[in-house]
Amino acid sequence: MKPLLALVLSVAISASAAQGCEADLLLSKPSVVVLYTPDRELSQAERNEPGFTDFIDDFQTYQMALAAALKGNRQVQYLVTSAPCVRLKGVQQPVSRKALGGFGIVVFVPGKPPAVFEGVATDADVLCELHRRLPKAVVAHGCGA
């Protein structure tokens, strides 16, 4: 899975650089960021695509599970944003929401390359990736067990 994350990250960063994306959000501490496209920016054609409703339902289900798992966690900030770009301290190029197909999740720990999930990612996948990058992070899943 690590090569896939690296590939997704390089594509997301390259695409945001090509778009000349200005970062709207700067992260400087361990973070899990859920990026989404607001409804007002979705066309009727996008909403009518086969599977879109199921995609949004899954995205929101896993987002709520992440929020519950990270609630009160003082080591990791949890953010949900529609910001077009997110800048990560120590990473040269921002991550663009557009490069993620409008929806995705970024796991960021300063000093380490970020993990970028395009589209839907399960709460278990995200929490386990957070645990790999920040072992002292308290996560609800038995990662590495």
PyMOL commands that set and color helices and strands:
alter all, ss='L'
color gray80, all
select helices_A, chain A and resi 2-18+39-41+44-47+52-70+98-100+123-133
alter helices_A, ss='H'
color red, helices_A
select strands_A, chain A and resi 25-27+31-35+77-81+85-88+95-96+104-108+115-118
alter strands_A, ss='S'
color yellow, strands_A
deselect
rebuild
show_as cartoon
